[in-house]
Amino acid sequence: AERVGILYLDRDQQFFEDLNAYAKFLKNDFNIHQVSMLAFVDEIEKKIPAWQLQGADSIYFTRKHLNWHMRPIEMVNDFIADDFDILIDFSGGNSLPLNFVMKESKAKMKVGLRGTKAERYCDFILNMGNQFGISSFIEQLNSYLSNPKIR
């Protein structure tokens, strides 16, 4: 893979920093040229956390960017049209706006969690049971991505 997309639901600064660290890890250890991140910040525009306002490879959208169906109408079109080699859903799979992005994405392979609403849009599904946490999800994901038998 040369280009990876990451979807996530903004939780807190630590989660954001963990995802940034993972993006750097993918670039350095897996030689991935581009890692782009898209976040849904479930806030009105005026309450955007400071950590979301930075980062060249990270964009976000808020409630202000949703229509009455809870579908994003702004900010995500370029991300959806991007033909990532891999799109990874770190949102937990139950965010309606992010599920729309997952469904509409032109990514070649979509990765998500079993037992979520986004599962039906995924090509590769990890079964984490009740132990979903970013570190365990990344650990499982890395074990599959680094396996040369999986293509």
ROMARGU-766143 format. One record per residue (C-alpha): residue in one letter; x, y, z; chain. Coordinates in steps of 0.2 Angstrom, whole numbers, plus 5000, padded with zeros to 4 digits. Each point is the difference from the previous one (the first is absolute). Example, Ala and Ser with C-alpha at 12.3 -4.5 7.8 and 13.67 -1.06 7.14 Angstrom:
! residues 2
NODE, code, u, v, w, unit
NODE, A, 5062, 4978, 5039, A
NODE, S, 5006, 5017, 4997, A
//
This chain:
! residues 151
NODE, code, u, v, w, unit
NODE, A, 5000, 5000, 5000, A
NODE, E, 5006, 5017, 4996, A
NODE, R, 4985, 5011, 5006, A
NODE, V, 4990, 4997, 5016, A
NODE, G, 4984, 5009, 5006, A
NODE, I, 4995, 5000, 5018, A
NODE, L, 4982, 5004, 5006, A
NODE, Y, 4997, 5004, 5019, A
NODE, L, 4988, 5008, 5012, A
NODE, D, 5009, 5013, 5009, A
NODE, R, 5000, 4995, 5019, A
NODE, D, 5014, 5010, 5008, A
NODE, Q, 5018, 5006, 4998, A
NODE, Q, 5008, 4984, 5005, A
NODE, F, 4990, 4990, 4987, A
NODE, F, 5005, 5013, 4987, A
NODE, E, 5018, 4999, 5005, A
NODE, D, 5000, 4980, 4999, A
NODE, L, 4993, 5001, 4983, A
NODE, N, 5013, 5012, 4994, A
NODE, A, 5013, 4989, 5008, A
NODE, Y, 4993, 4985, 4990, A
NODE, A, 5000, 5010, 4984, A
NODE, K, 5019, 5004, 5002, A
NODE, F, 5002, 4981, 5004, A
NODE, L, 4992, 4996, 4984, A
NODE, K, 5011, 5012, 4990, A
NODE, N, 5016, 4995, 5008, A
NODE, D, 4998, 4981, 5003, A
NODE, F, 4989, 4995, 4985, A
NODE, N, 5007, 5013, 4988, A
NODE, I, 4983, 5007, 4997, A
NODE, H, 5001, 5017, 4990, A
NODE, Q, 4984, 5008, 5006, A
NODE, V, 4989, 4998, 5015, A
NODE, S, 4985, 5011, 5000, A
NODE, M, 4988, 5002, 5015, A
NODE, L, 4982, 5005, 5001, A
NODE, A, 4991, 5003, 5016, A
NODE, F, 4982, 5004, 5005, A
NODE, V, 5000, 5012, 5014, A
NODE, D, 4982, 4998, 5008, A
NODE, E, 5000, 5019, 5005, A
NODE, I, 4994, 5016, 4993, A
NODE, E, 5013, 5010, 4990, A
NODE, K, 5004, 5011, 5014, A
NODE, K, 5005, 4987, 5012, A
NODE, I, 5014, 4991, 4990, A
NODE, P, 5014, 4994, 5010, A
NODE, A, 5017, 5008, 4997, A
NODE, W, 5008, 4984, 4996, A
NODE, Q, 4989, 4998, 4985, A
NODE, L, 5005, 5017, 4992, A
NODE, Q, 5017, 4993, 4996, A
NODE, G, 5008, 4988, 4988, A
NODE, A, 5002, 5000, 4981, A
NODE, D, 4994, 4982, 4998, A
NODE, S, 4985, 5001, 5012, A
NODE, I, 4983, 5008, 4996, A
NODE, Y, 4984, 5000, 5010, A
NODE, F, 4982, 5004, 4998, A
NODE, T, 4987, 5005, 5013, A
NODE, R, 4981, 5000, 5002, A
NODE, K, 5000, 5016, 4990, A
NODE, H, 5006, 4990, 4985, A
NODE, L, 4985, 4987, 5001, A
NODE, N, 4983, 5000, 4991, A
NODE, W, 4984, 4995, 5009, A
NODE, H, 5004, 4982, 4996, A
NODE, M, 5016, 5001, 5010, A
NODE, R, 5010, 4999, 4984, A
NODE, P, 5015, 5011, 4997, A
NODE, I, 4997, 5013, 4986, A
NODE, E, 5017, 5009, 5002, A
NODE, M, 5018, 4997, 5004, A
NODE, V, 5000, 4981, 4995, A
NODE, N, 4998, 4999, 4981, A
NODE, D, 5018, 5000, 4996, A
NODE, F, 5003, 4987, 5014, A
NODE, I, 4986, 4989, 4993, A
NODE, A, 5007, 5002, 4982, A
NODE, D, 5017, 4995, 5005, A
NODE, D, 5004, 4982, 4995, A
NODE, F, 5010, 4995, 5015, A
NODE, D, 5008, 4983, 5000, A
NODE, I, 4993, 4997, 5017, A
NODE, L, 4987, 5009, 5010, A
NODE, I, 5000, 4996, 5019, A
NODE, D, 4985, 5005, 5011, A
NODE, F, 5006, 5004, 5017, A
NODE, S, 4983, 5008, 5005, A
NODE, G, 4993, 4984, 5007, A
NODE, G, 4988, 4998, 4985, A
NODE, N, 4984, 5007, 5007, A
NODE, S, 5002, 5019, 4995, A
NODE, L, 4987, 5003, 4987, A
NODE, P, 5010, 5014, 4991, A
NODE, L, 5016, 4990, 5000, A
NODE, N, 4990, 4985, 4994, A
NODE, F, 4994, 5010, 4985, A
NODE, V, 5018, 5004, 4996, A
NODE, M, 5005, 4982, 5002, A
NODE, K, 4986, 4995, 4988, A
NODE, E, 5003, 5013, 4987, A
NODE, S, 5019, 4999, 5000, A
NODE, K, 5010, 4994, 4984, A
NODE, A, 5013, 4991, 5011, A
NODE, K, 5006, 4984, 4993, A
NODE, M, 4999, 4991, 5017, A
NODE, K, 4990, 5005, 5015, A
NODE, V, 5004, 4994, 5018, A
NODE, G, 4988, 5001, 5014, A
NODE, L, 4993, 4991, 5016, A
NODE, R, 4988, 4985, 5000, A
NODE, G, 4984, 5003, 5009, A
NODE, T, 4998, 5018, 4994, A
NODE, K, 4989, 5009, 4988, A
NODE, A, 5014, 5004, 4989, A
NODE, E, 5005, 4981, 4998, A
NODE, R, 4990, 4998, 4984, A
NODE, Y, 5010, 5013, 4991, A
NODE, C, 5017, 4991, 5005, A
NODE, D, 5011, 4988, 4990, A
NODE, F, 5010, 4995, 5015, A
NODE, I, 4992, 4999, 5017, A
NODE, L, 5009, 4998, 5017, A
NODE, N, 4990, 4991, 5014, A
NODE, M, 5006, 5009, 5016, A
NODE, G, 4985, 4994, 5011, A
NODE, N, 4998, 5011, 5015, A
NODE, Q, 5018, 5005, 5001, A
NODE, F, 5001, 5014, 4987, A
NODE, G, 5013, 5013, 5005, A
NODE, I, 5011, 5009, 4988, A
NODE, S, 5016, 4991, 5005, A
NODE, S, 4992, 4982, 4999, A
NODE, F, 4992, 5005, 4983, A
NODE, I, 5017, 5006, 4993, A
NODE, E, 5009, 4985, 5006, A
NODE, Q, 4987, 4988, 4991, A
NODE, L, 5001, 5011, 4985, A
NODE, N, 5019, 5000, 4999, A
NODE, S, 5001, 4981, 5002, A
NODE, Y, 4989, 4999, 4984, A
NODE, L, 5008, 5014, 4990, A
NODE, S, 5017, 4993, 5003, A
NODE, N, 4996, 4982, 4995, A
NODE, P, 5008, 4997, 4983, A
NODE, K, 4987, 4986, 4996, A
NODE, I, 4986, 5012, 5001, A
NODE, R, 4998, 5010, 4983, A
//
